[in-house]
Amino acid sequence: MPTKVTTIESQFPPVDVKLWEKGKRYFWAYNYDGCSKNGPFKSEKLALLDATQFSSPN
């Protein structure tokens, strides 16, 4: 899976995150230089869910 960039709209302002796979594990990071990665996760869906929860204001 090539790196995929998606926007999380639940955050204000909306935030872009990168999602990618390496060795059957999935990772995410904010889409700007120097941001550390988060993971590994068992699926792209779980990585995106974590990114959404991490980025929510609650």
C-alpha positions as CSV (number, residue, x, y, z in Angstrom):
1,M,0.0,0.0,0.0
2,P,1.5,3.3,-0.9
3,T,1.2,6.2,1.5
4,K,-2.3,7.5,1.6
5,V,-3.2,11.0,2.9
6,T,-6.7,11.6,4.4
7,T,-8.3,14.5,6.1
8,I,-9.9,14.2,9.6
9,E,-12.8,16.6,9.6
10,S,-13.6,16.2,13.3
11,Q,-10.7,18.4,14.3
12,F,-10.8,22.1,13.9
13,P,-9.1,23.0,11.8
14,P,-9.2,19.8,9.9
15,V,-5.9,17.8,10.0
16,D,-4.3,15.7,7.3
17,V,-2.8,12.3,8.3
18,K,-0.7,9.9,6.3
19,L,-1.5,6.1,6.5
20,W,0.8,3.4,5.2
21,E,1.6,-0.3,5.5
22,K,4.9,-1.9,6.3
23,G,5.2,-5.7,6.9
24,K,1.5,-6.2,7.2
25,R,1.3,-3.6,9.9
26,Y,-0.3,-0.1,9.5
27,F,1.0,3.2,10.7
28,W,-0.2,6.8,10.7
29,A,1.4,10.2,11.2
30,Y,0.3,13.8,10.8
31,N,1.2,15.0,7.3
32,Y,4.0,17.5,8.1
33,D,7.7,17.1,8.4
34,G,9.2,15.8,11.7
35,C,6.0,14.2,13.0
36,S,6.5,10.8,14.7
37,K,4.6,7.8,13.5
38,N,2.0,6.0,15.5
39,G,1.4,2.2,15.4
40,P,1.7,-0.6,14.5
41,F,-2.0,-1.5,14.0
42,K,-3.5,-4.7,12.5
43,S,-5.5,-2.8,9.8
44,E,-5.8,0.5,8.0
45,K,-9.2,0.9,9.6
46,L,-7.7,0.7,13.2
47,A,-4.9,3.1,12.3
48,L,-7.4,5.6,11.0
49,L,-9.6,5.1,14.1
50,D,-6.7,5.8,16.3
51,A,-5.7,8.9,14.4
52,T,-9.3,10.2,14.6
53,Q,-9.5,9.6,18.3
54,F,-6.1,11.1,18.9
55,S,-7.0,14.2,16.9
56,S,-10.4,14.8,18.5
57,P,-10.7,17.7,21.0
58,N,-12.2,15.5,23.7
